[in-house]
C-alpha cells in the first residue's frame, strides 16, 4: 500500500467533520510552505532543523556527546 492509498483509507473511515479538519490543516500547511519557498534552508541531517549554527567538525565529534546527552535525560551519574 502506498502512502497516498493509506491516507485515503484512513480518511474514508473518518467522520465527515474530521475529514474537513484534515483538509483545512493541509491547506494551511500548503500555504505556509508556498509562502516560505524563497526562505528554504536545507535541514541539518542529524536534527531535522535548519537554523542551528553548528561547528564544522560537529559530525566528527557527535558521538563524543553520548555521556552528556544521557546525563541530560537520565540525570547525572548514569
C-alpha positions in Angstrom: 0.0 0.0 0.0 1.4 3.4 -0.9 1.4 6.4 1.4 -1.4 8.0 -0.6 -3.5 4.8 -0.5 -3.0 4.6 3.2 -4.0 8.2 3.7 -7.2 7.7 1.5 -8.1 4.6 3.5 -7.7 6.5 6.8 -9.7 9.5 5.5 -12.5 7.3 4.3 -13.0 5.9 7.8 -13.2 9.3 9.4 -16.4 11.2 10.1 -17.1 14.0 7.6 -16.2 16.8 10.1 -12.8 15.3 10.8 -12.1 15.0 7.1 -12.9 18.7 6.7 -10.5 19.5 9.6 -7.7 17.4 8.0 -8.2 19.2 4.7 -8.2 22.6 6.4 -4.9 21.7 8.1 -3.4 20.5 4.8 -4.4 23.8 3.2 -2.8 25.8 6.0 0.4 23.7 5.8 0.5 24.1 2.0 0.1 27.8 2.1 2.8 28.0 4.7 5.1 26.0 2.5 4.4 28.1 -0.5 4.9 31.4 1.3 8.4 30.2 2.5 9.7 28.8 -0.7 12.3 31.5 -1.0 13.4 31.2 2.6 14.2 27.4 2.4 17.2 26.2 4.2 18.2 22.6 4.0 17.6 20.8 7.3 20.6 19.6 9.3 21.0 15.8 8.7 21.0 15.0 12.4 18.5 17.4 13.9 15.9 17.9 11.1 16.1 21.6 11.8 17.9 24.1 9.7 18.5 27.1 11.9 21.4 25.8 14.0 25.0 27.2 13.9 26.9 24.0 14.4 30.7 23.8 14.3 32.2 22.5 11.1 33.5 19.4 12.9 30.2 18.6 14.6 29.7 15.3 12.8 33.2 14.1 13.7 32.5 14.7 17.5 28.8 14.0 17.7 29.2 10.6 19.3 31.6 12.1 21.9 28.5 13.8 23.4 26.7 10.5 24.4 27.5 10.7 28.1 26.4 14.4 28.3 23.2 13.7 26.4 22.5 10.7 28.6 23.0 12.8 31.7 20.6 15.4 30.4 17.8 12.8 30.0 18.6 10.3 32.8 20.2 12.6 35.4 23.8 13.0 36.4 25.8 9.9 37.4 24.2 7.5 34.9 
